[in-house]
Amino acid sequence: MPSVSSTEFQRNPGLYQDLAQREPVTVTNHGRERTVLLSAEEYRRLKRRDRLALAVEGIGEDDIAAILSAEVPAKFAHLDSELDR
């Protein structure tokens, strides 16, 4: 994925908008990734996947076993308090 500094992006946004029609472009600030520019079509595709729901009948025995045996890593224990809400 191509990467561009925010300063360079501001100098030539059209160039990077055109590039984002073909592939996502990472925009950095002080060397750190800040945003990703992507085509509207790709954004809509990703949003449709957000809403993808699977029927319970479609889950196999192996999937059920994996779900039942799954454990949350200890580094995320601080998020348990969110369940109290």
LOTI-283514 format. One line per 10 residues: number of its first residue (from 1); their letters; for each residue x, y, z of N, C-alpha, C. Coordinates in nm, 3 decimals. Layout:
# residues N
NUM	a	X/Y/Z/X/Y/Z/X/Y/Z | ...
END
This chain:
# residues 85
1	mpsvsstefq	0.085/-0.117/0.000/0.000/0.000/0.000/0.089/0.123/0.000 | 0.068/0.214/-0.093/0.149/0.336/-0.098/0.126/0.422/0.027 | 0.228/0.497/0.063/0.223/0.583/0.180/0.272/0.722/0.139 | 0.207/0.825/0.196/0.244/0.963/0.164/0.232/1.046/0.292 | 0.318/1.144/0.306/0.309/1.232/0.423/0.189/1.325/0.406 | 0.137/1.374/0.516/0.022/1.466/0.509/0.060/1.593/0.434 | 0.184/1.637/0.448/0.229/1.756/0.375/0.224/1.733/0.225 | 0.275/1.618/0.182/0.274/1.586/0.038/0.131/1.568/-0.011 | 0.048/1.507/0.070/-0.093/1.489/0.032/-0.161/1.625/0.009 | -0.133/1.721/0.096/-0.193/1.854/0.082/-0.146/1.926/-0.043
11	rnpglyqdla	-0.025/1.897/-0.087/0.029/1.960/-0.208/-0.039/1.910/-0.335 | -0.081/1.783/-0.333/-0.134/1.725/-0.456/-0.245/1.623/-0.424 | -0.356/1.669/-0.366/-0.460/1.573/-0.327/-0.521/1.497/-0.445 | -0.533/1.561/-0.559/-0.590/1.494/-0.676/-0.512/1.370/-0.716 | -0.381/1.379/-0.712/-0.296/1.266/-0.747/-0.326/1.147/-0.658 | -0.337/1.172/-0.526/-0.358/1.062/-0.432/-0.502/1.013/-0.432 | -0.597/1.102/-0.466/-0.734/1.057/-0.484/-0.744/0.963/-0.603 | -0.674/0.996/-0.710/-0.672/0.908/-0.827/-0.607/0.775/-0.794 | -0.497/0.779/-0.721/-0.428/0.656/-0.682/-0.518/0.570/-0.593 | -0.594/0.634/-0.506/-0.682/0.561/-0.414/-0.796/0.489/-0.488
21	qrepvtvtnh	-0.821/0.527/-0.614/-0.920/0.455/-0.693/-0.871/0.315/-0.728 | -0.739/0.297/-0.727/-0.680/0.167/-0.761/-0.639/0.087/-0.639 | -0.594/0.158/-0.533/-0.550/0.091/-0.411/-0.549/0.191/-0.296 | -0.567/0.144/-0.173/-0.566/0.235/-0.058/-0.432/0.308/-0.046 | -0.437/0.430/0.004/-0.317/0.512/0.025/-0.313/0.552/0.172 | -0.203/0.522/0.239/-0.186/0.561/0.379/-0.129/0.702/0.384 | -0.191/0.787/0.468/-0.142/0.923/0.488/-0.079/0.927/0.627 | 0.047/0.969/0.632/0.121/0.970/0.758/0.137/1.112/0.811 | 0.161/1.121/0.940/0.189/1.248/1.005/0.303/1.223/1.102 | 0.413/1.292/1.082/0.535/1.271/1.162/0.578/1.124/1.159
31	grertvllsa	0.565/1.062/1.042/0.612/0.925/1.022/0.518/0.817/1.072 | 0.404/0.855/1.128/0.309/0.755/1.179/0.183/0.755/1.094 | 0.131/0.636/1.068/0.008/0.624/0.991/-0.106/0.693/1.065 | -0.179/0.778/0.993/-0.291/0.850/1.054/-0.424/0.816/0.990 | -0.426/0.810/0.858/-0.550/0.782/0.787/-0.520/0.697/0.664 | -0.627/0.639/0.610/-0.616/0.564/0.485/-0.720/0.619/0.390 | -0.677/0.656/0.272/-0.765/0.707/0.168/-0.798/0.591/0.075 | -0.927/0.567/0.054/-0.967/0.461/-0.037/-1.087/0.504/-0.118 | -1.113/0.432/-0.224/-1.223/0.469/-0.313/-1.356/0.454/-0.241 | -1.454/0.531/-0.286/-1.588/0.523/-0.229/-1.645/0.382/-0.250
41	eeyrrlkrrd	-1.616/0.323/-0.365/-1.663/0.187/-0.394/-1.608/0.087/-0.293 | -1.479/0.097/-0.262/-1.417/0.006/-0.164/-1.474/0.030/-0.024 | -1.497/0.156/0.010/-1.556/0.188/0.140/-1.694/0.125/0.152 | -1.777/0.139/0.050/-1.911/0.079/0.053/-1.904/-0.073/0.064 | -1.809/-0.134/-0.006/-1.792/-0.280/0.002/-1.760/-0.322/0.145 | -1.669/-0.249/0.209/-1.632/-0.281/0.347/-1.750/-0.259/0.443 | -1.826/-0.155/0.422/-1.942/-0.129/0.508/-2.047/-0.237/0.493 | -2.065/-0.289/0.373/-2.162/-0.399/0.354/-2.119/-0.521/0.434 | -1.990/-0.546/0.442/-1.939/-0.660/0.518/-1.963/-0.642/0.667 | -1.967/-0.518/0.715/-1.999/-0.491/0.856/-2.133/-0.551/0.894
51	rlalavegig	-2.223/-0.550/0.801/-2.360/-0.592/0.828/-2.385/-0.738/0.794 | -2.282/-0.810/0.761/-2.296/-0.950/0.724/-2.331/-1.033/0.846 | -2.439/-1.104/0.840/-2.481/-1.191/0.949/-2.487/-1.334/0.896 | -2.445/-1.426/0.978/-2.447/-1.566/0.939/-2.557/-1.639/1.014 | -2.624/-1.729/0.946/-2.728/-1.810/1.010/-2.663/-1.911/1.104 | -2.725/-1.932/1.216/-2.672/-2.028/1.314/-2.661/-2.166/1.251 | -2.753/-2.198/1.164/-2.752/-2.330/1.099/-2.627/-2.351/1.014 | -2.562/-2.241/0.974/-2.445/-2.251/0.890/-2.315/-2.275/0.966 | -2.323/-2.278/1.099/-2.203/-2.299/1.179/-2.180/-2.448/1.198 | -2.061/-2.494/1.163/-2.028/-2.636/1.174/-1.978/-2.674/1.313
61	eddiaailsa	-1.965/-2.802/1.336/-1.919/-2.853/1.465/-1.781/-2.800/1.502 | -1.692/-2.791/1.403/-1.556/-2.740/1.430/-1.560/-2.594/1.474 | -1.648/-2.516/1.410/-1.662/-2.375/1.448/-1.717/-2.363/1.589 | -1.815/-2.443/1.623/-1.874/-2.440/1.757/-1.769/-2.476/1.861 | -1.690/-2.580/1.833/-1.585/-2.620/1.926/-1.482/-2.509/1.944 | -1.448/-2.440/1.836/-1.351/-2.330/1.843/-1.407/-2.214/1.926 | -1.534/-2.184/1.908/-1.597/-2.077/1.985/-1.599/-2.112/2.133 | -1.638/-2.235/2.165/-1.647/-2.277/2.305/-1.512/-2.279/2.375 | -1.407/-2.305/2.300/-1.275/-2.314/2.362/-1.196/-2.183/2.355 | -1.254/-2.081/2.292/-1.184/-1.953/2.277/-1.168/-1.884/2.412
71	evpakfahld	-1.055/-1.816/2.430/-1.028/-1.740/2.551/-0.977/-1.602/2.513 | -1.018/-1.504/2.589/-0.973/-1.367/2.565/-0.833/-1.353/2.625 | -0.736/-1.300/2.550/-0.602/-1.279/2.604/-0.604/-1.189/2.727 | -0.518/-1.218/2.822/-0.513/-1.144/2.949/-0.493/-0.993/2.928 | -0.425/-0.955/2.821/-0.399/-0.812/2.800/-0.527/-0.732/2.774 | -0.640/-0.802/2.751/-0.767/-0.734/2.729/-0.861/-0.744/2.849 | -0.810/-0.792/2.962/-0.893/-0.807/3.082/-0.955/-0.675/3.126 | -0.888/-0.564/3.102/-0.941/-0.434/3.141/-1.073/-0.400/3.072 | -1.106/-0.470/2.964/-1.230/-0.444/2.892/-1.350/-0.515/2.955 | -1.325/-0.605/3.051/-1.435/-0.675/3.117/-1.534/-0.579/3.180
81	seldr	-1.488/-0.465/3.226/-1.576/-0.367/3.290/-1.681/-0.314/3.191 | -1.654/-0.323/3.062/-1.751/-0.277/2.962/-1.876/-0.364/2.963 | -1.865/-0.488/3.011/-1.980/-0.578/3.014/-2.080/-0.538/3.121 | -2.039/-0.457/3.217/-2.125/-0.414/3.326/-2.225/-0.308/3.283 | -2.206/-0.252/3.167/-2.291/-0.141/3.122/-2.423/-0.189/3.066
END
